[in-house]
Amino acid sequence: MHTDDELGQGMTKDDLLRLLPWLDKKGTDRFTGVRYEEITDRGLVITTREGKKMTIEADTIVVALTLLPNTNIVKTLEGKVPEIYTIGDGKEPRLMADAIAAGARIGHAI
């Protein structure tokens, strides 16, 4: 189960400015502030802010939820190596350019 109140969190403004009009042109329904309950043979079952349960009928569902950091490799390496520097999606999901810049900063520092 997951809820989000803002579409496109984590996307660049340029990508969002292209995506939302394209979705409008295609007549795509968008819902915010809902809880995603389950995917069934008929589609996606959600609960609205008002508590109404409904099924959005669909043949295909694209999951585009807010990303979470992947800290597994850091946990695996703790205590096994003298230093660990967490960057990129291990720290927080962002753009590839941000991860490259963080890697460069850490590389210069060590």
Backbone as JSON Lines, residues from 0, in Angstrom:
{"i":0,"aa":"M","n":[0.85,-1.18,0.0],"ca":[0.0,0.0,0.0],"c":[0.89,1.24,0.0]}
{"i":1,"aa":"H","n":[0.47,2.24,-0.73],"ca":[1.29,3.44,-0.87],"c":[0.39,4.61,-1.19]}
{"i":2,"aa":"T","n":[0.76,5.79,-0.71],"ca":[0.04,7.0,-1.09],"c":[1.02,8.08,-1.51]}
{"i":3,"aa":"D","n":[0.61,8.91,-2.43],"ca":[1.4,10.06,-2.89],"c":[0.44,11.17,-3.24]}
{"i":4,"aa":"D","n":[0.81,12.4,-2.9],"ca":[-0.06,13.54,-3.2],"c":[0.44,14.36,-4.38]}
{"i":5,"aa":"E","n":[1.64,14.08,-4.87],"ca":[2.21,14.88,-5.96],"c":[2.67,13.98,-7.08]}
{"i":6,"aa":"L","n":[2.25,14.3,-8.31],"ca":[2.67,13.52,-9.46],"c":[4.09,13.9,-9.86]}
{"i":7,"aa":"G","n":[4.88,12.91,-10.24],"ca":[6.2,13.17,-10.79],"c":[7.27,13.51,-9.79]}
{"i":8,"aa":"Q","n":[7.1,13.13,-8.53],"ca":[8.14,13.42,-7.55],"c":[9.47,12.82,-7.99]}
{"i":9,"aa":"G","n":[10.53,13.61,-7.93],"ca":[11.84,13.14,-8.31],"c":[12.17,13.31,-9.77]}
{"i":10,"aa":"M","n":[11.19,13.68,-10.58],"ca":[11.43,13.9,-12.01],"c":[11.98,15.3,-12.22]}
{"i":11,"aa":"T","n":[12.76,15.47,-13.27],"ca":[13.21,16.81,-13.61],"c":[12.01,17.61,-14.11]}
{"i":12,"aa":"K","n":[12.08,18.91,-13.94],"ca":[10.98,19.78,-14.39],"c":[10.76,19.65,-15.89]}
{"i":13,"aa":"D","n":[11.86,19.56,-16.65],"ca":[11.73,19.41,-18.11],"c":[10.97,18.16,-18.48]}
{"i":14,"aa":"D","n":[11.31,17.03,-17.84],"ca":[10.61,15.78,-18.14],"c":[9.14,15.86,-17.74]}
{"i":15,"aa":"L","n":[8.89,16.46,-16.59],"ca":[7.52,16.59,-16.11],"c":[6.69,17.49,-17.04]}
{"i":16,"aa":"L","n":[7.31,18.56,-17.53],"ca":[6.59,19.47,-18.45],"c":[6.28,18.81,-19.79]}
{"i":17,"aa":"R","n":[7.03,17.77,-20.14],"ca":[6.72,17.01,-21.37],"c":[5.72,15.89,-21.08]}
{"i":18,"aa":"L","n":[5.87,15.25,-19.93],"ca":[5.04,14.08,-19.61],"c":[3.58,14.43,-19.37]}
{"i":19,"aa":"L","n":[3.32,15.41,-18.51],"ca":[1.94,15.69,-18.13],"c":[1.07,16.12,-19.32]}
{"i":20,"aa":"P","n":[1.54,17.02,-20.2],"ca":[0.71,17.32,-21.38],"c":[0.5,16.1,-22.28]}
{"i":21,"aa":"W","n":[1.5,15.24,-22.39],"ca":[1.36,14.03,-23.21],"c":[0.29,13.13,-22.61]}
{"i":22,"aa":"L","n":[0.3,12.97,-21.27],"ca":[-0.74,12.17,-20.62],"c":[-2.12,12.79,-20.84]}
{"i":23,"aa":"D","n":[-2.2,14.12,-20.76],"ca":[-3.48,14.81,-21.03],"c":[-3.96,14.51,-22.45]}
{"i":24,"aa":"K","n":[-3.05,14.6,-23.41],"ca":[-3.39,14.37,-24.82],"c":[-3.91,12.94,-25.03]}
{"i":25,"aa":"K","n":[-3.36,12.0,-24.29],"ca":[-3.77,10.6,-24.4],"c":[-5.03,10.29,-23.6]}
{"i":26,"aa":"G","n":[-5.52,11.27,-22.82],"ca":[-6.73,11.05,-22.03],"c":[-6.51,10.15,-20.83]}
{"i":27,"aa":"T","n":[-5.31,10.18,-20.3],"ca":[-4.95,9.32,-19.17],"c":[-5.52,9.86,-17.87]}
{"i":28,"aa":"D","n":[-6.17,8.98,-17.1],"ca":[-6.65,9.36,-15.77],"c":[-5.46,9.35,-14.81]}
{"i":29,"aa":"R","n":[-5.42,10.33,-13.93],"ca":[-4.37,10.39,-12.91],"c":[-5.05,10.6,-11.57]}
{"i":30,"aa":"F","n":[-4.56,9.91,-10.57],"ca":[-5.13,9.99,-9.23],"c":[-4.01,10.28,-8.24]}
{"i":31,"aa":"T","n":[-4.23,11.21,-7.33],"ca":[-3.28,11.46,-6.25],"c":[-3.97,11.25,-4.92]}
{"i":32,"aa":"G","n":[-3.17,11.05,-3.9],"ca":[-3.72,10.89,-2.56],"c":[-4.53,9.63,-2.39]}
{"i":33,"aa":"V","n":[-4.25,8.61,-3.2],"ca":[-4.97,7.34,-3.08],"c":[-4.05,6.29,-2.47]}
{"i":34,"aa":"R","n":[-4.66,5.23,-2.0],"ca":[-3.89,4.09,-1.5],"c":[-4.05,2.98,-2.52]}
{"i":35,"aa":"Y","n":[-2.92,2.46,-2.98],"ca":[-2.94,1.36,-3.94],"c":[-3.09,0.07,-3.16]}
{"i":36,"aa":"E","n":[-4.16,-0.65,-3.42],"ca":[-4.46,-1.85,-2.64],"c":[-3.9,-3.12,-3.28]}
{"i":37,"aa":"E","n":[-4.25,-3.36,-4.56],"ca":[-3.8,-4.58,-5.22],"c":[-4.0,-4.49,-6.72]}
{"i":38,"aa":"I","n":[-3.25,-5.32,-7.43],"ca":[-3.43,-5.46,-8.87],"c":[-4.16,-6.78,-9.09]}
{"i":39,"aa":"T","n":[-5.27,-6.72,-9.82],"ca":[-6.07,-7.9,-10.1],"c":[-6.11,-8.13,-11.61]}
{"i":40,"aa":"D","n":[-6.82,-9.17,-12.03],"ca":[-7.0,-9.43,-13.46],"c":[-7.75,-8.29,-14.15]}
{"i":41,"aa":"R","n":[-8.55,-7.56,-13.4],"ca":[-9.34,-6.45,-13.97],"c":[-8.56,-5.14,-14.02]}
{"i":42,"aa":"G","n":[-7.6,-4.95,-13.11],"ca":[-6.86,-3.69,-13.06],"c":[-6.31,-3.4,-11.68]}
{"i":43,"aa":"L","n":[-6.25,-2.13,-11.32],"ca":[-5.68,-1.67,-10.06],"c":[-6.79,-1.28,-9.11]}
{"i":44,"aa":"V","n":[-6.78,-1.85,-7.92],"ca":[-7.75,-1.51,-6.89],"c":[-7.14,-0.43,-6.0]}
{"i":45,"aa":"I","n":[-7.86,0.69,-5.86],"ca":[-7.39,1.79,-5.03],"c":[-8.45,2.17,-4.01]}
{"i":46,"aa":"T","n":[-8.02,2.89,-2.99],"ca":[-8.94,3.53,-2.05],"c":[-8.66,5.02,-2.12]}
{"i":47,"aa":"T","n":[-9.7,5.82,-2.37],"ca":[-9.54,7.27,-2.5],"c":[-9.37,7.91,-1.13]}
{"i":48,"aa":"R","n":[-9.03,9.19,-1.14],"ca":[-8.91,9.95,0.11],"c":[-10.18,9.87,0.94]}
{"i":49,"aa":"E","n":[-11.29,9.83,0.23],"ca":[-12.6,9.81,0.89],"c":[-12.97,8.42,1.4]}
{"i":50,"aa":"G","n":[-12.12,7.42,1.15],"ca":[-12.38,6.06,1.62],"c":[-13.14,5.19,0.65]}
{"i":51,"aa":"K","n":[-13.38,5.68,-0.56],"ca":[-14.11,4.9,-1.57],"c":[-13.15,3.95,-2.26]}
{"i":52,"aa":"K","n":[-13.49,2.67,-2.28],"ca":[-12.68,1.66,-2.97],"c":[-13.17,1.55,-4.4]}
{"i":53,"aa":"M","n":[-12.23,1.56,-5.35],"ca":[-12.62,1.44,-6.75],"c":[-11.54,0.7,-7.53]}
{"i":54,"aa":"T","n":[-11.93,0.14,-8.66],"ca":[-10.99,-0.54,-9.54],"c":[-10.81,0.28,-10.8]}
{"i":55,"aa":"I","n":[-9.56,0.59,-11.1],"ca":[-9.24,1.25,-12.36],"c":[-8.93,0.13,-13.34]}
{"i":56,"aa":"E","n":[-9.84,-0.09,-14.29],"ca":[-9.65,-1.19,-15.23],"c":[-8.5,-0.89,-16.17]}
{"i":57,"aa":"A","n":[-7.64,-1.91,-16.36],"ca":[-6.46,-1.72,-17.21],"c":[-5.91,-3.06,-17.65]}
{"i":58,"aa":"D","n":[-5.34,-3.07,-18.86],"ca":[-4.63,-4.25,-19.35],"c":[-3.18,-4.22,-18.87]}
{"i":59,"aa":"T","n":[-2.65,-3.01,-18.72],"ca":[-1.26,-2.81,-18.32],"c":[-1.19,-1.77,-17.22]}
{"i":60,"aa":"I","n":[-0.38,-2.02,-16.22],"ca":[-0.17,-1.08,-15.13],"c":[1.32,-0.8,-15.03]}
{"i":61,"aa":"V","n":[1.67,0.48,-15.05],"ca":[3.06,0.9,-14.89],"c":[3.24,1.43,-13.48]}
{"i":62,"aa":"V","n":[4.09,0.8,-12.71],"ca":[4.34,1.23,-11.34],"c":[5.38,2.35,-11.38]}
{"i":63,"aa":"A","n":[5.01,3.51,-10.88],"ca":[5.92,4.66,-10.86],"c":[5.82,5.35,-9.51]}
{"i":64,"aa":"L","n":[6.18,4.62,-8.48],"ca":[6.11,5.14,-7.12],"c":[7.38,5.89,-6.77]}
{"i":65,"aa":"T","n":[7.32,6.68,-5.72],"ca":[8.49,7.36,-5.2],"c":[9.55,6.33,-4.86]}
{"i":66,"aa":"L","n":[10.77,6.58,-5.26],"ca":[11.86,5.64,-5.04],"c":[12.41,5.74,-3.62]}
{"i":67,"aa":"L","n":[12.95,4.65,-3.14],"ca":[13.59,4.6,-1.83],"c":[15.05,4.21,-2.02]}
{"i":68,"aa":"P","n":[15.93,4.65,-1.11],"ca":[17.34,4.29,-1.26],"c":[17.56,2.79,-1.11]}
{"i":69,"aa":"N","n":[18.56,2.27,-1.82],"ca":[18.94,0.87,-1.71],"c":[20.19,0.82,-0.84]}
{"i":70,"aa":"T","n":[20.02,0.46,0.42],"ca":[21.13,0.47,1.37],"c":[21.72,-0.92,1.61]}
{"i":71,"aa":"N","n":[21.28,-1.91,0.86],"ca":[21.72,-3.29,1.09],"c":[23.22,-3.47,0.97]}
{"i":72,"aa":"I","n":[23.86,-2.91,-0.06],"ca":[25.29,-3.13,-0.25],"c":[26.09,-2.48,0.87]}
{"i":73,"aa":"V","n":[25.65,-1.33,1.36],"ca":[26.35,-0.67,2.47],"c":[26.29,-1.56,3.7]}
{"i":74,"aa":"K","n":[25.12,-2.1,3.99],"ca":[24.97,-2.98,5.16],"c":[25.85,-4.22,5.02]}
{"i":75,"aa":"T","n":[25.96,-4.75,3.8],"ca":[26.77,-5.94,3.55],"c":[28.25,-5.66,3.78]}
{"i":76,"aa":"L","n":[28.7,-4.45,3.44],"ca":[30.13,-4.11,3.54],"c":[30.56,-3.57,4.9]}
{"i":77,"aa":"E","n":[29.59,-3.14,5.74],"ca":[29.94,-2.58,7.05],"c":[30.76,-3.56,7.85]}
{"i":78,"aa":"G","n":[31.9,-3.06,8.37],"ca":[32.79,-3.89,9.19],"c":[33.76,-4.74,8.38]}
{"i":79,"aa":"K","n":[33.59,-4.77,7.06],"ca":[34.45,-5.6,6.2],"c":[35.49,-4.76,5.45]}
{"i":80,"aa":"V","n":[35.24,-3.49,5.36],"ca":[36.16,-2.59,4.66],"c":[36.42,-1.38,5.56]}
{"i":81,"aa":"P","n":[37.59,-0.75,5.41],"ca":[37.93,0.35,6.33],"c":[37.08,1.6,6.16]}
{"i":82,"aa":"E","n":[36.64,1.91,4.93],"ca":[35.84,3.11,4.7],"c":[34.71,2.81,3.72]}
{"i":83,"aa":"I","n":[33.57,3.42,3.97],"ca":[32.44,3.3,3.06],"c":[31.9,4.7,2.79]}
{"i":84,"aa":"Y","n":[31.68,5.01,1.52],"ca":[31.09,6.28,1.12],"c":[29.83,5.95,0.34]}
{"i":85,"aa":"T","n":[28.72,6.39,0.84],"ca":[27.44,6.09,0.2],"c":[27.07,7.22,-0.74]}
{"i":86,"aa":"I","n":[26.85,6.88,-2.02],"ca":[26.44,7.87,-3.02],"c":[25.33,7.28,-3.87]}
{"i":87,"aa":"G","n":[24.83,8.07,-4.8],"ca":[23.83,7.59,-5.75],"c":[22.58,7.09,-5.06]}
{"i":88,"aa":"D","n":[21.97,6.06,-5.64],"ca":[20.72,5.52,-5.09],"c":[20.91,4.82,-3.76]}
{"i":89,"aa":"G","n":[22.15,4.54,-3.39],"ca":[22.41,3.99,-2.06],"c":[22.15,5.0,-0.98]}
{"i":90,"aa":"K","n":[22.3,6.27,-1.32],"ca":[22.06,7.35,-0.36],"c":[20.63,7.85,-0.48]}
{"i":91,"aa":"E","n":[20.27,8.27,-1.68],"ca":[18.9,8.68,-1.97],"c":[18.7,8.68,-3.48]}
{"i":92,"aa":"P","n":[17.59,8.15,-3.95],"ca":[17.34,8.12,-5.39],"c":[17.28,9.53,-5.96]}
{"i":93,"aa":"R","n":[18.1,9.77,-6.96],"ca":[18.11,11.06,-7.65],"c":[18.52,10.8,-9.08]}
{"i":94,"aa":"L","n":[18.98,11.82,-9.74],"ca":[19.4,11.69,-11.13],"c":[20.82,11.12,-11.22]}
{"i":95,"aa":"M","n":[21.12,10.48,-12.35],"ca":[22.44,9.9,-12.56],"c":[23.54,10.96,-12.43]}
{"i":96,"aa":"A","n":[23.28,12.14,-12.94],"ca":[24.27,13.22,-12.85],"c":[24.61,13.56,-11.4]}
{"i":97,"aa":"D","n":[23.63,13.47,-10.51],"ca":[23.88,13.73,-9.09],"c":[24.8,12.67,-8.49]}
{"i":98,"aa":"A","n":[24.59,11.42,-8.87],"ca":[25.43,10.33,-8.38],"c":[26.86,10.49,-8.89]}
{"i":99,"aa":"I","n":[27.01,10.86,-10.15],"ca":[28.34,11.06,-10.73],"c":[29.06,12.2,-10.02]}
{"i":100,"aa":"A","n":[28.35,13.3,-9.77],"ca":[28.95,14.44,-9.08],"c":[29.36,14.06,-7.65]}
{"i":101,"aa":"A","n":[28.52,13.31,-6.96],"ca":[28.86,12.88,-5.6],"c":[30.08,11.97,-5.62]}
{"i":102,"aa":"G","n":[30.15,11.05,-6.58],"ca":[31.31,10.18,-6.71],"c":[32.58,10.96,-6.98]}
{"i":103,"aa":"A","n":[32.47,11.99,-7.82],"ca":[33.63,12.83,-8.12],"c":[34.09,13.58,-6.88]}
{"i":104,"aa":"R","n":[33.13,14.15,-6.11],"ca":[33.49,14.87,-4.88],"c":[34.2,13.96,-3.89]}
{"i":105,"aa":"I","n":[33.66,12.78,-3.69],"ca":[34.27,11.84,-2.75],"c":[35.62,11.36,-3.26]}
{"i":106,"aa":"G","n":[35.7,11.08,-4.56],"ca":[36.97,10.66,-5.15],"c":[38.06,11.69,-4.96]}
{"i":107,"aa":"H","n":[37.73,12.95,-5.13],"ca":[38.71,14.03,-4.92],"c":[39.08,14.16,-3.46]}
{"i":108,"aa":"A","n":[38.12,13.92,-2.57],"ca":[38.38,14.07,-1.15],"c":[39.29,12.98,-0.59]}
{"i":109,"aa":"I","n":[39.21,11.78,-1.16],"ca":[40.06,10.7,-0.64],"c":[41.31,10.55,-1.48]}
